[in-house]
Amino acid sequence: MTSSSSSSQATERLAHTYAEGLRADALMEEDVAWSHEIDGERDGDQFDRSERAALRRVAGLSTELEDVTEVEYRQLRLERVVLVGVWTSGTVQDAENSLAELAALAETAGAVVLDGVIQRRDKPDAATYIGSGKADELRDIVLETGADTVICDGELSPGQLIHLEDVVKVKVIDRTALILDIFAQHAKSREGKAQVALAQMQYMLPRLRGWGQSLSRQMGGGSGGLATRGPGETKIETDRRRIREKMAKMRREIAEMKTGREIKRQERRRHKVPSVAIAGYTNAGKSSLLNRLTGAGVLVENALFATLDPTVRRAETPSGRLYTLADTVGFVRHLPHHLVEAFRSTMEEVGDSDLILHVVDGSHPNPEEQLAAVREVIRDVGATDVPEIVVINKADAADPLVLQRLLRIEKHSIAVSARTGRGIAELRALIDNELPRPSVEIEALVPYTHGKLVARAHTEGEVISEEHTAEGTLLKARVHEELAADLAPYVPAAAL
């Protein structure tokens, strides 16, 4: 009974295996009968075996850096904010312009501005910045719009931040924190990152908060008991001490970087190369002007604080004189003093320059306010004695009446367009006239064996005429006192 059943099962398995083998052979045959009319619609496109087995690219799964950046940008844009400003002085237009600039800063940081409100007060409220009643109204606006962040147009004290957050029940930041966040996103060089990190720690130190274990005392002297004196140090006090240590370390690193920048600056001074610094409000077109004058290829973007890292490039005047052109960090009204202090070594490029190109956006609603804000920072870095040329940029998009008003108010000014090139030739000629000229005019017959002196006259001075004679190069030039002393042995006796 058992043997017969097992033999029948074996026979069935053999038949099944044989049938499967025939089916596999049939499937592997390349000349299997196939009808286009019958099988075409059912099977779709037919491929050879090699094509069926090949790897096929799936569209839409690319993770290139550009795609990732766009995804991260979309995630940042999800932060929804409401802007709050306190109007203490000036006109309504001034208050609205300030809030519009705050909205541009928020969008640069990666947020969606849902609403903005302004309150008229003599001074900000000491507790909630806008007062308890207006804070409740702000809470209703936050609930109505679905915002998750409130940005205040001013620097809030730690107490104001805490009290306003308790009322509106969402995150509250101020103008200073917003600008610091933008700087942290855009800093690329090692020095720029260190300066931003120092400014952030200076801002964060008095605003550290703690609760629960953060306020508990730390045990000292081993496992307690013996050698324990006093109540101990809380964790928040430990955090503050560590931040102070990091700030001290960061200041030392920035000082070392400043040394390298100073060495380069001294080298330029030693070669008597004049320097020109481009200063101005953020998004006024400083980098565009640098690219137009020198072809530097610096990033140009219609955004606030698009470029933070200083760039120094060599340029040449129409008369052939060499000079350096330095692009500095953009300024903004109420620029946080933490940033002014942290970027002081970078802003020293303005103070040590021979000429300042003060770039202002001619298409801005209030360019005079931009001029005042930038000059305040220039005064803070001690560059008030440096000659200044006001460059009214974006003349192609500006109102002609505004251009006429600015040119009339600013006596030493010129209107240009870095995008179209309008006025750039006139600006180059103006720079040539304003740069300091060598003080000594000399005529010398330089032997051909001392051609290096002729080359120095071209690079460090201003060559008036040059003639090649049998005895050497007859050179007439304006040079500095140091080069004049080197050329003195070759001055002809008739000239003396």
URQUIJO-V353859 format. One record per residue. N is the residue number from 1. SS is DSSP state (A for helix, B for strand, O for the rest). D_LAST is the distance of its C-alpha to the last C-alpha in Angstrom with 2 decimals. Layout:
<<N:SS:D_LAST> <N:SS:D_LAST>>
This chain:
<<1:O:138.63> <2:A:135.31> <3:A:134.76> <4:A:135.55> <5:A:133.18> <6:A:130.35> <7:A:130.90> <8:A:130.84> <9:A:127.55> <10:A:126.05> <11:A:127.23> <12:A:125.59> <13:A:122.28> <14:A:122.40> <15:A:123.09> <16:A:120.28> <17:A:117.85> <18:A:118.96> <19:A:118.50> <20:A:114.98> <21:A:114.09> <22:A:115.28> <23:A:113.26> <24:A:110.12> <25:A:110.65> <26:A:111.13> <27:A:107.94> <28:A:105.98> <29:O:107.29> <30:O:104.70> <31:O:107.36> <32:O:109.24> <33:O:110.92> <34:O:108.83> <35:O:109.51> <36:A:106.71> <37:A:109.17> <38:A:110.74> <39:A:107.97> <40:A:104.79> <41:A:104.97> <42:A:106.12> <43:A:103.62> <44:O:100.53> <45:O:97.87> <46:O:98.83> <47:O:96.38> <48:O:96.65> <49:A:97.06> <50:A:93.45> <51:A:92.22> <52:A:94.60> <53:A:93.38> <54:O:89.66> <55:O:87.33> <56:O:86.66> <57:O:83.71> <58:O:84.70> <59:O:82.54> <60:O:81.15> <61:O:80.82> <62:O:77.10> <63:O:75.23> <64:O:71.69> <65:A:68.96> <66:A:68.61> <67:A:72.33> <68:A:72.42> <69:A:69.56> <70:A:71.51> <71:A:74.63> <72:A:72.85> <73:A:71.25> <74:A:74.71> <75:A:76.01> <76:A:73.24> <77:O:73.99> <78:O:77.50> <79:B:76.32> <80:B:77.47> <81:B:75.84> <82:B:76.36> <83:B:73.43> <84:B:73.78> <85:B:71.40> <86:B:71.59> <87:B:70.28> <88:O:69.22> <89:O:66.71> <90:O:65.30> <91:O:67.19> <92:A:69.65> <93:A:67.09> <94:A:64.67> <95:A:67.45> <96:A:68.42> <97:A:64.83> <98:A:64.56> <99:A:67.84> <100:A:66.76> <101:A:63.66> <102:A:65.95> <103:A:68.09> <104:A:65.09> <105:A:64.24> <106:A:67.88> <107:A:67.96> <108:A:64.74> <109:A:66.44> <110:O:69.43> <111:B:72.05> <112:B:74.24> <113:B:74.08> <114:B:77.59> <115:B:77.28> <116:B:75.07> <117:B:76.08> <118:B:74.28> <119:B:75.75> <120:B:74.77> <121:O:74.52> <122:O:72.77> <123:O:71.70> <124:O:72.74> <125:B:76.04> <126:O:75.66> <127:O:78.43> <128:O:78.35> <129:B:75.18> <130:O:77.28> <131:O:80.41> <132:A:83.77> <133:A:85.35> <134:A:82.47> <135:A:82.34> <136:A:85.98> <137:A:85.12> <138:A:82.27> <139:A:84.82> <140:A:86.96> <141:A:84.00> <142:A:83.30> <143:A:86.97> <144:A:87.10> <145:A:84.03> <146:O:84.59> <147:O:81.11> <148:O:80.38> <149:B:77.15> <150:B:75.96> <151:B:72.22> <152:B:71.17> <153:O:68.07> <154:O:66.72> <155:O:66.49> <156:O:69.98> <157:O:70.90> <158:A:73.10> <159:A:76.11> <160:A:75.60> <161:A:75.42> <162:A:78.67> <163:A:80.60> <164:A:79.62> <165:A:80.56> <166:A:83.90> <167:A:84.64> <168:A:83.41> <169:O:84.51> <170:O:81.58> <171:B:78.13> <172:B:75.64> <173:B:71.85> <174:B:69.05> <175:A:65.77> <176:A:63.82> <177:A:66.09> <178:A:65.83> <179:A:62.01> <180:A:62.07> <181:A:64.53> <182:A:62.27> <183:A:59.31> <184:A:61.52> <185:A:62.51> <186:A:59.02> <187:O:56.98> <188:O:56.19> <189:O:53.54> <190:A:54.35> <191:A:52.13> <192:A:53.64> <193:A:57.16> <194:A:56.50> <195:A:55.07> <196:A:58.09> <197:A:60.51> <198:A:59.09> <199:A:59.38> <200:A:62.94> <201:A:64.00> <202:A:62.55> <203:A:64.58> <204:A:67.71> <205:A:67.94> <206:O:69.54> <207:O:71.64> <208:O:73.53> <209:O:77.26> <210:O:80.19> <211:O:83.94> <212:A:86.77> <213:A:85.58> <214:A:82.00> <215:A:83.21> <216:O:85.42> <217:B:84.56> <218:O:83.35> <219:O:85.43> <220:O:83.69> <221:O:84.54> <222:O:86.19> <223:O:89.49> <224:O:89.91> <225:O:91.80> <226:O:90.20> <227:O:86.46> <228:O:86.41> <229:O:84.91> <230:O:84.45> <231:O:85.03> <232:O:82.54> <233:O:79.72> <234:B:80.49> <235:A:79.24> <236:A:77.05> <237:A:75.39> <238:A:74.83> <239:A:73.22> <240:A:70.87> <241:A:69.89> <242:A:69.17> <243:A:67.05> <244:A:64.99> <245:A:64.51> <246:A:63.41> <247:A:60.99> <248:A:59.43> <249:A:59.13> <250:A:57.62> <251:A:54.99> <252:A:53.98> <253:A:53.70> <254:A:51.59> <255:A:49.30> <256:A:48.86> <257:A:48.08> <258:A:45.60> <259:A:43.77> <260:A:43.32> <261:A:42.05> <262:A:39.57> <263:A:38.24> <264:A:37.59> <265:A:35.92> <266:A:33.62> <267:A:32.74> <268:A:31.72> <269:A:29.63> <270:A:27.93> <271:O:26.94> <272:O:25.79> <273:O:28.53> <274:B:29.64> <275:B:33.38> <276:B:35.87> <277:B:39.44> <278:B:42.45> <279:B:44.97> <280:B:48.12> <281:B:51.88> <282:O:53.94> <283:O:54.81> <284:O:52.15> <285:O:50.66> <286:A:47.73> <287:A:48.48> <288:A:49.00> <289:A:45.59> <290:A:44.00> <291:A:45.82> <292:A:44.76> <293:A:41.04> <294:A:40.88> <295:O:44.22> <296:O:45.00> <297:O:48.77> <298:O:49.68> <299:O:53.32> <300:O:53.98> <301:O:57.35> <302:O:58.91> <303:O:59.76> <304:O:58.63> <305:O:56.40> <306:O:56.53> <307:O:53.36> <308:O:52.66> <309:O:50.42> <310:O:46.68> <311:B:44.82> <312:B:41.05> <313:B:39.71> <314:B:36.34> <315:B:35.41> <316:B:32.68> <317:O:31.45> <318:O:31.60> <319:O:27.80> <320:O:28.14> <321:O:27.24> <322:B:29.64> <323:B:31.62> <324:B:34.95> <325:B:38.04> <326:B:40.76> <327:B:44.34> <328:O:46.10> <329:O:49.77> <330:O:51.40> <331:B:52.47> <332:O:55.79> <333:O:57.32> <334:O:58.77> <335:O:56.91> <336:O:58.69> <337:A:56.83> <338:A:57.90> <339:A:55.77> <340:A:52.77> <341:A:52.95> <342:A:53.61> <343:O:50.85> <344:A:48.30> <345:A:46.25> <346:A:46.22> <347:A:45.38> <348:A:42.40> <349:A:40.61> <350:A:40.70> <351:A:39.39> <352:O:36.45> <353:O:35.35> <354:O:32.45> <355:B:34.80> <356:B:38.61> <357:B:40.54> <358:B:43.74> <359:B:46.36> <360:B:49.54> <361:B:52.64> <362:O:53.05> <363:O:56.66> <364:O:57.70> <365:O:60.27> <366:O:58.15> <367:A:54.42> <368:A:53.50> <369:A:55.43> <370:A:53.49> <371:A:50.20> <372:A:51.57> <373:A:52.88> <374:A:49.62> <375:A:47.57> <376:A:50.03> <377:A:49.34> <378:A:45.56> <379:A:46.00> <380:A:48.10> <381:O:45.38> <382:O:42.75> <383:O:40.56> <384:O:40.78> <385:O:37.04> <386:O:36.05> <387:O:35.37> <388:B:38.39> <389:B:39.28> <390:B:43.05> <391:B:44.14> <392:B:47.62> <393:B:49.09> <394:O:52.33> <395:O:51.72> <396:O:54.17> <397:O:56.98> <398:O:56.08> <399:O:57.72> <400:A:55.52> <401:A:56.43> <402:A:55.27> <403:A:51.93> <404:A:51.46> <405:A:52.40> <406:A:49.96> <407:A:47.07> <408:A:47.91> <409:A:48.23> <410:O:45.21> <411:O:42.25> <412:O:39.86> <413:B:42.21> <414:B:42.89> <415:B:46.18> <416:O:46.36> <417:B:49.05> <418:O:48.31> <419:O:51.55> <420:O:50.96> <421:O:47.14> <422:B:47.05> <423:O:43.78> <424:A:42.06> <425:A:39.35> <426:A:38.64> <427:A:38.57> <428:A:35.99> <429:A:33.73> <430:A:34.35> <431:A:33.48> <432:A:30.18> <433:A:29.36> <434:A:30.62> <435:O:29.04> <436:O:26.12> <437:O:22.75> <438:O:19.73> <439:O:17.68> <440:B:14.02> <441:B:12.56> <442:B:10.17> <443:B:9.64> <444:B:10.39> <445:B:12.59> <446:B:15.35> <447:O:18.07> <448:A:21.53> <449:A:22.74> <450:A:20.74> <451:A:22.11> <452:A:23.00> <453:A:19.48> <454:A:19.81> <455:A:23.25> <456:A:22.10> <457:A:19.65> <458:A:22.77> <459:A:25.09> <460:A:23.15> <461:O:20.67> <462:B:20.67> <463:B:19.43> <464:B:18.52> <465:B:18.37> <466:B:18.86> <467:B:19.21> <468:B:20.71> <469:O:19.73> <470:O:21.16> <471:O:18.40> <472:O:18.28> <473:B:17.73> <474:B:14.87> <475:B:14.79> <476:B:13.78> <477:B:15.46> <478:B:16.18> <479:B:16.90> <480:O:18.18> <481:A:16.53> <482:A:18.27> <483:A:17.08> <484:A:13.44> <485:A:13.80> <486:A:15.42> <487:A:12.81> <488:A:9.85> <489:A:10.91> <490:A:10.69> <491:O:7.23> <492:O:6.76> <493:O:5.13> <494:O:5.42> <495:O:3.78> <496:O:0.00>>
